Amino acid sequence: MASDYSRTCVSPDSIQTGEAPVVSETCEVYVWGSNSSHQLVEGTQEKILQPKLAASFADAQTIEAGQYCTFVISSDGSVRACGKGSYGRLGLGDSNNQSTLKKLTFEPHRAIKKVSSSKGSDGHTLAFTTEGEVFSWGDGDYGKLGHGNSSTQKYPKLIQGPLQGKVVVCVSAGYRHSAAVSEDGELYTWGEGDFGRLGHGDSNSRNIPTLVKDISNVGEVSCGSSHTIALSKDGRTVWSFGGGDNGKLGHGDTNRVYKPKVVEALQGMFIRKVCAGSQSSLALTSTGQVYAWGCGACLGCGSSEATALRPKLIEELATTRVVDISIGDSHCLALSHDNEVYAWGNNSMGQCGQGNSTGPITKPKKVVGLDGVAIQQISAGTSHSLAWTALPRDRQVVAWHRPYCVDLEESTFSHLRSFLERYCDGINSEVPPLPFPSSREHHNFLKLCLRLLSNHLALALAGGVATSILGRQARPLRNLLFRLMDSSVPDEIQEAVIETLSVGATMLLPPLRERMELLHSLLPQGPDRWESLSKGQRMQLDIILTSLQDHTHVASLLGYSCPADGPEGLSSGPAFTVPPDPAYGATTGHPDTHLAEILMKTLLRNLGFYTDQAFGELEKNSDKLQQGTSSSDSSQPAHLHQLLCSLQKQLLAYCHINSVTE
């Protein structure tokens, strides 16, 4: 494997500038299918038979196509809606159709991360926030809004009850029921209970979110017309329950299932996503293959009359690496890693994007008119479709663009760290560890492990998932890499370590609070301390100083603002534990600003050391300087001046603003 990887591995630079998609400021959104209620915001209500660039959606980050309506989430978390407004499904306060995008109001104000809107029944919508809270609105029949009643809700309303205090990471609006998954892997369902679609062992309806007790470690859920599909966090287990007509549960029969039941045909596979439609279901594997079961053209097998009681591979897509799937009422979309969109199923409104409304389309066909467009996301509504170019923030598929790069998740980095830790021991030994026949093979393996780590770090950055993907691996990886810098390792391995650190510095550094404590411990406290720092410590110090050039970090240090992101903020966690500095006396005030004060004093003291040293060298070598032959060996640590200047600029700006306001 190592030798194969060495031939196919690419540099992190090519990852960041090559095939891996990057976020662009302007998003291109293409729409097609039914526009009967202005859900495509294209003026005329005529169906659109092939993709059309829609200027109205240009600032979209995420889009949800519902039942004759569309929701657009912008990068700031605001939501706008258009299309059919009956039963308040748009959340705009009335039941009117909306021909242009109009902004929703959330009380209390929240940034929305994801929206799920029903593809059938009378229309209702769920949304969860960046903090994991859930709002619902629209038709309230069967208690599917989760507010303890069956009332219509025309504005978004926060769901309380059992979800209060829970961090929700996935929601799904079915035809008559709803579901949510919490961060700790719990599944909650509510709404119509007929056919056992809620998974509670009976047919009773629930009007508040109710915990499904028979499963745990759930990561995703999808609600169809009368059935529900759940996927485990690790992707290795799929459960289904509810109405089993036409085999849409995938258990090999048409029986109703009242409690979650494992879909045995998918055991042994790693499933990335599941989708539940009206009479069919889909699953996407980690290798990019799509399985379908149920009945109708959505099976993609060439017949609109076919039935599959168990998951069956869609052969037409078998040689295509699919990275995302979406299902409407009765048509499906698939996105390949080459940014091509495929569609199949009902095409009566042109929702399959073939330039006509004949059909149904019984095998996946490439949607016309999108050649050369870097499509990154798709959404299938009841009878309309959308595809757009904004990079998704929750789909980790960039690794599929590269040979030997696997899932971007914490366990991947854990395995790479384990390899490095295990085989770095004894690197200078004359006898290489097993199973390596020679030191050269041993060193080559370590170098390639480092290149794998570097590439995965670069892919995480390119995919926009850098902030959370390392999890608990950040600190041990950082310590390991800097320890290698201080070890007597071959030059080629040290170069690989430096490359990895340069690529993944922003991911490997600790949160701002811990970063400041680390910086304070590394900065020399005396005139001779700098020479005592190891190469790894010097590099670590330089990286931290560079990272702190961000103005938001400087402002946070001074207590004027706090980054919104929890991990980087200074507003949570234990107080700083920086010892008092006897050279400057006691300090008072908020512990965060206290650390900033100590930092500024340490920076000034370090700069003073170097200034004194520089003057001493000038005096000692004045004769050589006159002859132009002297050169100074003293080198000031990089970025000390820049960080001090940034701190001073923020202080001046703060004082100026206060003086103006007074």
Steps between C-alpha positions, in 0.01 A plus 500: 500500500778742591667468162168537318414805704837662431418494129148639534529735795464867418624803686271698727544800271338314213215402727429857589526631145408200288193280480378554854219754492542835665239733640416786266333823600234467230292186481350386172160336546325308223127421518264280300163325522168636621467875563122485554519692829808710416722259693777565245458883506507523122203727427294275279331200659586276207700187572874530433620196308875537541729675750479877498737732683294684763643835607261528795680220687854637449594529869381152597707273722237227545166447325202279584242415236166414661141450387461778240724725710869575544711613796838669466753525784769765457849479646393722791231251606203704378217321318283614209207321342286504187224298337179352634393653831192302603480399868785742576757259362734788402513633855434857385192561716231433241381237251566697184715378213831685477640575152832640629729394780395651834688483830362304795509631856617273781412593857729490684742592222711204393735402217354203313721213390260268315137488386284197420163546332234239432466373142133407546183535713411861587850631551704560812862592558770442761824691552783462746738773606876514528449446874286188447154644573201402283227721353188382315216661307221426252214253519470354850274200437589183694724707733782487246629846601581371847340783700253284693202577276376473140486870425632662185809708570565781250825623654800290607452388859763350726425140602529459876421188705734203470725680249569787737866490596579246228742581218329385181717411200240371252128552433262354244145600409296208367154520347318474834777453753832649605830384648814643657838357601694642794874537529514211746339262249140505621212479250176691567182465291155660510185547291278237336572155645305284254691203354756529783691776323604657833676184618344489846344155466146621429288707259435788738572857398722727710479878506835556671842353416522153652817297549523179296627268771606199298804649325796721588806652336285640217662752267237572234129452428272532197119498506294389200127483441430232761841360592823609666864409439777560755877473456753439776779747571765261375305427181498127562135451594178604326162461670156539345146491637144596407296405196661217305281509188692432179804397702612856578636392840749265334435198723401260223124528560217754506421480871457796729778543755418679824850521645837569336624194315845456346508484119705183477578535129711809576703338779871499425481823302594849611197719429542876465141611445143365492190648334133407542252594227137421434527137393875444490821545695865568414837442667840639399812298590848624586622369165253720315246235404123550526255234617122527456199304623123531491317543171472716190737692278705616800660155507690608189497150357332572167136435593237716665312187610788334682503413870804428717437361847867539594766760412622455146798666333408752231711353222484811282702687765730211593802653323426853623637624831191659655554744788144611576140392443161667542146369461178693441152357496571269208821610330865476601822694450861384535820707493828347385846592626557645152220751571254334262131478593288194419121476525235228471138433595186703433564764232148634439608854593847479348653444844758260358655776289501320167358784291155337488220381726464151358567203712534374758879472482565143606881511505725778629580750225737792508314829541552711188646849491738474794822410317795687644307620806660401832181382670556421868148453643158378388142499630190325365157638589156357432526585129791743463877475533795723584877467467757755612870567531547597867717247680304310767611546857390160625590257222854371530556376146816679392706196603342306215686721254836356604657152488563343842313777681220359711221633719556843649413415857674494835572126488705543180735742675508273803624209286764716332621621839519142628713396201739789553529451876559128467763513229680820603639321803843367420533710187874538563551136589730297278240223488166617352177386668296221349374455234755722321797318345719813498526847651432645158161326482425609856582864423304490176194371684520782756543758227193373316295494821589866546401574140169323556443710811593817312263420215209423731558825688501689171183326386324590824598864451387499136171337597419755767490243783826594669351640820361174638647208310807434718306488824720360777785424259621860462712516816673158474570558130645844571719366781617208285599719205693750709669214685615365163640843418725469805606143423800388301305384199611482135468823304226361275281421802565838658401667172177299500431610858556866408268465200229341716527776759487772237187348346311416818614772740156661528342163580767375737520812717296496822203734561585863566491470878739205511707650218571809708614295798727297270642817347573645842681183604715503184598867488844548660494661845868600501772620263651154458184295482450525122818305431373223727186441293505190284434508128149362557425760767621781274283380215200461730553852632524641149179324390306625803620857451399486134153369583438787740521760225125455454341824625207317658740303719681815607169671582393198704825503693436859599144418602332714233335215311475125496499277194160345447640151467502317828838327463681825425323717751626631830165515669479140612715254685716534808685816589852553376776364720786736427727564798548861611806675364708641786693722261190707433304469818149375554233547237129526543193470281343231288724192468485521117625859490749408770653246261511763224683734738751232593545418131573862406754530780670178392510618138651834604755327719602263218532786256707682763736202526560505127541876489765487774671214320496689172651812662766286663596348168508843339736627768720191487524496122502871427835481320382213279176684428695800375680266262171331404620154597290421808186291499276446800423150620206610711163438345183626657215245521255562220170675562582641844480853363185426300311358796600789725393748231165325462438519873593869504280579198200338666564698818527826306182423306316424823619823662408701192148356483446567870623859468265562206197352677571702813 
